[in-house]
């Protein structure tokens, strides 16, 4: 019995919005994502505050999130929604 399904595991990564580092402790990843950074996250971004006359830019923090996703795929020699063979 040959395997018909060869699903591919994909890792989807995303980053949360850039906010002041002191506020980033409570930041959560979207539903289904796992936070892979700790504490205040990674200080690799800038956030902006607009005043009446200027836009000010400040260093900020964000978290990195990850989600494992299984993409359905047929093995070689099989096709279609039910992965039928030759």
N, C-alpha and C positions, 0 to 999 in steps of 0.2 A: 504493500500500500504506500504509494508515493504521497508525500505531503503536498496538499493543494495550496495551502495558505502560507505565505511568507511575510507576515506583517512586519513593517519597519517601525522600530522605536525611534521617535524623534524627541529631542529636547528643545523646548521653546524657552528662550530666555527673554526677559524684559527688565526694564528699570523703572522704578517709581518716579514720580515727579520730584524735581529738585526743590527742597525746602531748607530753611535754616537748620543747621545740624542739631541744635538744641531741641527742635520740634520733631526730629525724625525718629526718635526712639519709639514712638507709638505708631509709626506708619506701618500699615499692613499691605501685603501683596493682594492683588485681585483674587477673587474666589478661584480655587483650583490650583493656584500657584503656591510654591513653597519659598519662603524667604531664605536666601543662601548667604546673606550678610548679617552681621550682628550689631548690636548697640545702635550707634547713630548712623551706621551705614558707611558709604564710601564718599569721601569729600572730593568728588571729581566733576562737579558741575557748578553752574552759577544760576542764581535766581534773580528776578528783577522786581524792583518796586518803582511804580510810577508816581511822581509828584506832579504838581501843576506845571512845573517848568522843565523837569528832567526825568530821565529814566535812570535809576541807580541800579548797579549790578553788584551782587554780593556773592562770595563763595558759599556754596551750600552742600548738602549731602543728599544721597538717594540710596535706596536699597536695590539689590539685584534679586530678581525672582526667577524661579524655574518651574516648568511644568513638563511632565512626561506625557507624551501623546503617542498613541499607537495608530499608525496609518495602515489601513487594510491594504494588502497587496497580495496578488497571486504569485505562486512560485513559477519558475520558468516552465513553459509548456502548458500553462493553464491560463484561462482568461474568463472574463465576464464576472457578473455579480456573485456567482456561486463558484467561481474558479474551476470551471469544467475543464477536463483534460481533452486530449486530441480524440 
